[in-house]
Amino acid sequence: MPDPAVEEIVARREGQPHQLIEALQDIQEACGWVSEEAMYAVSEGLTVPLMDVYSVAKFYRAFALEPRGRHIITVCQGTACHVRGAPRMMDLVRGFVGVEPGETTSDGLLTIESVNCLGACALGPVVVVDGACHHHMSPGKLRKLIRTLQQAAQGVACDAEANDV
């Protein structure tokens, strides 16, 4: 049974195959990713062949077909960022969190992404965390940023445990 949010999104567009991308975008926003179950619901509700739904979801990089972490760290690898140290930033992220681009940490906290260009070339190297652009990134600033995310998650876990007591 699909997520209630998915059902509601599909119901608003029922029988409107031209709304495929919009439906997938809304599902991505509501759920954080587009599950196989959601693709079946979209296919049925919008009367679009499942293969077409999957093809669109797979083609556009904006759609995640696997669960993502609570925080998304995106490292720009464009030419301007590259010459200003982006490979070093990506190496640091890989080593610090222990996953490769496109992967999520085992605790579900961080998903690491690599993009070819963010369009902020004068500000490179650029790292985006949860949609917030961090420019002129340095290894020290990046380590601090990741530690802050990790510590905040531990604080949330500690607060939740304290409430259970």
C-alpha positions as CSV (number, residue, x, y, z in Angstrom):
1,M,0.0,0.0,0.0
2,P,1.5,3.3,-1.0
3,D,2.3,6.1,1.4
4,P,-0.8,8.3,2.1
5,A,1.1,11.3,0.7
6,V,1.8,9.4,-2.6
7,E,-1.9,8.4,-2.8
8,E,-3.0,12.1,-2.3
9,I,-0.5,13.3,-4.9
10,V,-1.6,10.8,-7.5
11,A,-5.3,11.4,-6.8
12,R,-4.9,15.1,-7.6
13,R,-3.5,14.1,-11.0
14,E,-5.5,11.0,-11.8
15,G,-5.8,10.4,-15.5
16,Q,-3.4,13.2,-16.4
17,P,-0.3,11.6,-18.0
18,H,1.1,15.0,-18.8
19,Q,1.5,15.6,-15.0
20,L,4.1,12.8,-14.7
21,I,7.1,14.9,-13.8
22,E,5.1,17.1,-11.5
23,A,3.8,14.1,-9.7
24,L,7.3,12.6,-9.3
25,Q,8.6,16.0,-8.0
26,D,5.9,16.2,-5.4
27,I,6.5,12.6,-4.3
28,Q,10.3,13.4,-4.1
29,E,9.5,16.5,-2.0
30,A,7.0,14.7,0.3
31,C,8.9,11.4,0.8
32,G,12.5,12.3,0.1
33,W,12.8,9.8,-2.7
34,V,10.7,8.0,-5.3
35,S,10.1,4.4,-4.3
36,E,9.2,1.5,-6.7
37,E,5.8,1.4,-4.9
38,A,5.3,5.1,-5.7
39,M,6.2,4.6,-9.4
40,Y,3.5,1.8,-9.6
41,A,1.0,4.2,-8.0
42,V,1.9,7.0,-10.5
43,S,1.7,4.6,-13.4
44,E,-1.7,3.4,-12.5
45,G,-3.1,6.7,-11.4
46,L,-1.9,8.8,-14.4
47,T,-2.3,5.9,-16.9
48,V,1.3,6.1,-17.9
49,P,3.2,2.8,-18.7
50,L,5.4,1.8,-15.7
51,M,8.4,1.7,-18.0
52,D,7.9,5.4,-18.9
53,V,7.5,6.4,-15.2
54,Y,10.8,4.5,-14.4
55,S,12.6,6.0,-17.5
56,V,11.7,9.6,-16.4
57,A,12.6,9.0,-12.8
58,K,15.9,7.4,-13.8
59,F,16.8,10.0,-16.4
60,Y,16.5,13.1,-14.2
61,R,19.2,13.3,-11.6
62,A,16.8,15.3,-9.3
63,F,14.9,12.0,-8.5
64,A,16.4,9.7,-5.9
65,L,15.4,6.1,-6.4
66,E,16.8,5.0,-3.0
67,P,16.2,6.5,0.4
68,R,18.5,9.4,1.1
69,G,20.1,10.7,4.3
70,R,18.6,13.3,6.5
71,H,21.3,15.7,5.2
72,I,22.6,15.9,1.6
73,I,26.1,17.0,1.0
74,T,26.8,18.0,-2.6
75,V,30.4,18.7,-3.7
76,C,30.8,20.6,-7.0
77,Q,33.4,19.1,-9.3
78,G,33.1,21.7,-12.1
79,T,36.3,23.1,-13.7
80,A,36.5,26.2,-11.5
81,C,35.9,24.3,-8.3
82,H,38.2,21.5,-9.5
83,V,41.2,23.9,-9.9
84,R,40.4,25.4,-6.5
85,G,40.5,22.1,-4.6
86,A,37.2,20.3,-5.1
87,P,38.9,16.9,-5.5
88,R,40.5,17.4,-2.1
89,M,37.1,18.3,-0.7
90,M,35.6,15.1,-2.1
91,D,38.4,13.0,-0.7
92,L,37.9,14.6,2.7
93,V,34.2,13.9,2.7
94,R,34.8,10.3,1.6
95,G,37.3,9.7,4.3
96,F,35.4,11.6,7.0
97,V,32.1,9.9,6.6
98,G,33.2,6.6,4.9
99,V,30.9,6.6,1.9
100,E,31.3,7.3,-1.8
101,P,29.3,9.8,-3.9
102,G,25.8,8.5,-4.4
103,E,25.8,6.6,-1.1
104,T,24.3,7.2,2.3
105,T,25.9,6.5,5.6
106,S,24.7,3.4,7.5
107,D,23.1,5.6,10.2
108,G,21.0,7.4,7.5
109,L,22.4,10.7,8.4
110,L,24.4,11.8,5.3
111,T,24.1,11.3,1.6
112,I,27.1,12.4,-0.5
113,E,26.6,13.6,-4.0
114,S,29.0,14.9,-6.7
115,V,27.8,17.3,-9.4
116,N,29.5,18.5,-12.5
117,C,28.7,22.2,-11.9
118,L,26.5,24.2,-9.5
119,G,26.9,27.5,-11.5
120,A,28.7,29.3,-8.7
121,C,32.1,29.2,-10.3
122,A,33.5,32.4,-8.8
123,L,32.7,31.0,-5.3
124,G,34.6,27.7,-5.6
125,P,35.1,25.3,-4.3
126,V,31.4,25.0,-3.4
127,V,29.7,22.5,-1.1
128,V,26.0,22.5,-0.7
129,V,24.4,21.1,2.4
130,D,20.6,20.7,2.4
131,G,20.3,23.3,-0.3
132,A,22.5,25.9,1.5
133,C,25.6,27.0,-0.5
134,H,28.9,27.0,1.4
135,H,31.5,28.8,-0.8
136,H,35.2,29.1,-0.7
137,M,35.3,25.8,1.1
138,S,38.4,24.7,2.9
139,P,39.2,21.3,4.5
140,G,38.9,22.9,7.9
141,K,35.5,24.5,7.2
142,L,34.3,21.3,5.6
143,R,35.3,19.1,8.6
144,K,33.6,21.6,11.0
145,L,30.5,21.6,8.9
146,I,30.3,17.7,8.9
147,R,31.0,17.6,12.6
148,T,28.2,20.0,13.3
149,L,25.7,17.8,11.4
150,Q,26.9,14.7,13.2
151,Q,26.8,16.4,16.6
152,A,23.4,17.8,16.0
153,A,22.2,14.3,15.1
154,Q,23.7,13.0,18.3
155,G,22.0,15.8,20.2
156,V,18.7,14.8,18.7
157,A,19.3,11.2,19.6
158,C,20.3,12.2,23.2
159,D,17.3,14.4,23.5
160,A,15.0,11.6,22.3
161,E,16.6,9.2,24.8
162,A,16.2,11.7,27.6
163,N,12.5,12.0,26.8
164,D,12.1,8.2,26.9
165,V,13.5,8.0,30.5
